[in-house]
Amino acid sequence: MFYQQNYDYQRFMAYKQSEKRRLSAIGRTCGMSVVAFSVSGVLIGFLLGLLFLRIKSLARLYYGDPNFVTLLEGILSLVTLFLPFLAAYSSLKKRRLLKELPFARPRDAKDFILLIPIAFMICILGNMFTGAFSQAVNSLFGIEFIQPDDNSDYTTVTGALISLFSSALIPAFSEEFAIRGVVLQSLRKYGDGYAILMSSFVFALMHGNMIQIPFAFIAGIGLGYIAIKTHSLWTGILVHFLNNAFAVLLMCLSERLSSGAYFLFVEVSYAVIFVIGVICCVLFYLKNGNALSHLSRGRVSCLGTNEKITGFLGNMPMLCAMIILLVRTATYIKTING
């Protein structure tokens, strides 16, 4: 009996170490993709600067045409994010750490229809929380959160369409592929709740400024849940697009409406979104019951919560990625006197 118990214990520990190594491999691969995303953006910016020094006409176009800038930044964001995570997907799949991504149609049409307004409402809640959080930090500590410059032209139809393409369509596909696709799906065997939180953490950190980080984490939870519940990345892509398209619409209206009319439109829009979202929440509960009951605990139960967190985040590539993004985030924080 003693030898059998000792043998079983050794087998269990060997299995546990194997899963730790597999989880660490996922973390390293995703971390390298985030590092590549961050570094390639800086490198491309440097190369463009050198190119502008040599080709003055291109420099004049870049600094004089906001539509060209917006389109170029959108395409570059697709390249710098999609390609590293495409390589990560290929690597993880080759090592059998990730299966095919769920790009099929949603399995349940009713769930799909109900979850779209619910997830959109969660995105709006994320925006509202971020605004309140930013104001609170400013009032209490004199710290102001700022965003990267937005040079888009929202005053013309052409500018609005280019912004819609660069700020809504491209991020909806590339970010959902990277985060709800590669990151979340590779972590699901360790538990759906864990996968949602870790992917939301990476999603938030990748935005690189405190105006967007809290929003991205909250929205990431909603987007992760609907991707799992509908068994399709297209659900998240659609919600992501709707949220960003709504932001583009608000920017366009802010250029055309008076401040009073603009804020009235925002308040009415939020009210409609919340009413529809709450109704869909009730209908979803009546159809499915407890929403959390649909989340799997995963196939791997030998690792504790702390072991799973450190397994994914506690490796050199992921730590480097977090440091780079935290430094980038710090550049968009200033004090009142700064």
N, C-alpha and C positions, 0 to 999 in steps of 0.2 A: 504493500500500500504506500509506504513512504517513497519508494523509488518511482511509483506511478505518479504520485503527486509532484515529486520533484521534476519528473519528465514533463508533465503537463505545465508546470510553472515555467520551465525553460522554453517550451514551445510558445507559451503565451508571451513571454518577454521578447522572444525572437520576432514574433508577429508584431508586437508593439513597436519595436525598433524599426522594423521594415516600414510600418505605416508612418512613423516619424520621418524616415528618410524620404518617402514618397511625398509627404506633405511639404517637407523642406524643398524638394525638387520643384514642386509647383510654385512655392514662394519665390525661389531663385529665378525661375523662368519669368514669372510675372514681374518681379522686381527689375530684371534686366530690360524688360519691355518698357517699363515706366522710365527707367534711366535713359533708354534710347529715345523715347518720346521727348523727354526734357532736353537732353543734350542735342538732339538733331534740330530742335527748334532754334536753339542758340546758334548752332553751327550754320544753319541755313540763313539765319539773319545776318551773320558775319559775312558769309559768301555773297549775299545780295548787296551788302554795303560795298564790298570790293567791286562788284559788277556795276553798281551805280557810279562809282568813281571813274570807271572806264567808258561807260555808255551814258552820256549826259542826257540823251533823249529819254532813255528808260527811267533815269532818276527824276526828270521833270514829270513824266507820266505818273510815277509812283507818288511823288509829293503833291501833284496837282489834281489827280483824279481819284476821289474817294471810292468810286465804284471799282476801279482797277485794284485798289488796295484791298477792299473787302473781298473781292473774288479771289485774289492771290492768297490772302490769308486763309480763306476757306479751303482752297485746294491744298495748301501747305499743311493745314491742320489734319486733313484727310491722310496725307502721305505720312506725316510724322507719327500719327497715332495708329492708323490702320496697318501699315506695313510691319512695325515691330510686333503687334499682337497677332498678325497673320503668321509671322515666324514662330511666335510662342504657341499658337494653335497647332501648327505643323509639328513642332517639337514635342509638345505634350501628347498629341495624338500618336506620334510614332512610338513614344515610350509607354503607351497605353495608360496614360494618366488622364486622358480626356477622350470622350467619345464624340460622335458627330454632334454639331450644334443643332438645337431645335428650331430650324427654319421652316418647319411645316406649318400648316394652317392650325389655328387654335382648335383644340379637341372639342370644346363645348362652346357653341356659338352664344348661348345665353350668358355664360360667365364672361365671355369676351366683351359683349355689349355692356354688361353691368360694370365690369372692372375699368373700362376706359374712363367714365366720369369719376369713378372713385379715385383712381390714380391721378387724374388731372387735379382733383380737389386736394390730394396730398401734396402735389407740387405747389399749388397756391398756398397751402398752409406753410410749406417750407419757405416760400418767399416772404410770407408775413412774419414768420418767426425770425428770419434773418434780418428783416428790417427792424423789428423790435429789439433784437439782440444788439445790432449795430448802434442804435440810438442809446440803449442802456449803457453800453461800454463807453460811448462818447461822453454821456452825461456824468457817469460815475468816475471815470479814469482819465478823461480828456484824450482818449485815443480814437483816431478816425480811421475807418477802413475805407480803402479806395479800390477801384477796379482798373484794369488795363484800359487804355484809351480806346474809345470806339469811334473810328473815323468814318463809319457808314453814313451814306446819304439817305435820309429817310424822307426827304422832301419831294422826291420824284418817284414815278412808278418804276422806272428802271432800277433806281437805287433800292427801292423796297423789295423788288423781285430778287435782286442780287443778294441782299441781306437775308431774304428768306432761304435762298439756296445755301449760302455760306454759314448762316447762324442757326438754321433750323434743320434743313434736310441733311447736310453732311454730318453734323454732330449726332443727329438722331441715329444714323446708321453706324458710323464709326465707333461712337462711344458705347452703343448697345452691344455691338459685336465684341468690343474689347472687354467691357465690364460684366454685363449680364450674360455674355457669351463665354469668353475664355475664362475669366476669373471665377464667376459664380458657378458655372457648370463644372469646372474642375474641382471645386470644393464641396459639391453637394453630397458626395459620399461620406463626408464628415458631419453632415447635418444641414438641413435647409436653412434653419435659423442662423447658424454659424456662417454659412455661405453668403446669405443676404447681408449680414453685418460686415463681414470682411470685404466683400465687393463694394459695399456702400462706403466703407472707410477709404478704400483705394480711389473710388470715384470722387469722393469729396476732396481728398488730398491733391488729386491731379488738377483740380481747378486753380490751385495756386494763389488764391486770395480769399480773405475772410468775408467778403461780400457774398461769395458763391459757395464756400465750403460748408457752412451749416445747411444751406438749401440743398446742396448736392447730396449730403448725407441723408437728409429726410426724404428727398425725392428718390434716392437710390433704394431705400427700404421699400417704398411703394412699387417702384419699377422691378425690383428683384422679386417681390411677391407675385406680381401679375405674370412675370415671365415663367415662374414655377407653376402657378395655378393653371395657366392656359397652355402650358407645354409648348410655348412658342415665343421666340424673340420678337416677332412682328408686333405683338401687343405693346411691348415696351417701346419699340421704334415709333409706333404711331403716337403713343402718349408723349414721348420725348419730343417728337416733331410738333405736336399740338401745343405743348408748353412753350417751346422756343418760338413758334410762329405767333403765339399770343403775345409774347414779349416784343417781337418785331412790330406787330400791330399797334401795341401801346406806344412804342417809340414813334411810329408814323403819326399817330393821332396827337401825340404831344407836340408835334411840329405844326399841326393844323388847327387844333382846338384851343380855346382859351383855357386857362388853368381851372376855372370853375367847371366848365363843360367836360374837361378831361377827367377830373377827379370824380365827377358824377358818373361818367361812363365806367370808370374803374370800379366804383362802389356797386353799381348795378350789375356789372359783369361778375364780380365776386359773389354777390348775393345769388345770382342765377346759378353759378357753378356750384355753390354750396348747397342750394336747395336740391338741385339734380343729384349731386353727389350723395347727400344724406338719403334721399329716396332710393338710390341704387344700393346704398349700404344695407338698408332695411330689406330690400328685395333679395340681395345677395345672401343675407343671413337666413331669410325664410327658405331660400333654395338650398343652401349648403350647410347651415348651422354655424358652429364655431369656426371662424376663419383660420385660426392657428392649427386646428386639427388636420389641415391639409398639408402641413409641413412635416416632412420626413425627418426622423432623427439620424438618418444616414446608416450606411452599412458598417461603418467603423465605430465601435463603441468602447474600444480599449483606451482611447485617449481622453484625458480630462480637458476641461475648457481652457485652462492655462496652457496646457501642452499643445492644444490646437492653435491657440493664438500665437504662442512663441514659435511653433513650428512653421507657420506661414510668414510671420513678420520678422522673426529673429534670425535672419540670414543676411549675409553681407550685401548682396544686390538690393534686397528690399530695404535694408537700413540706409544704404546709399541713396536710394530713391526717395525715402522719407526726408533725409537731410537736405537733398537738393530742393525738394518741393517746399520744405519749411523755410529754407533760405529765400526762395522765390516769394513765398507768402509774406515774409517779413518786409520785403521791398514795397509792399502795398499797404503798409501800416505806418501811420505817422501820428505824432502827438500834436496837440493844439499849438504848441510853441515850435513844432518842427516844420 
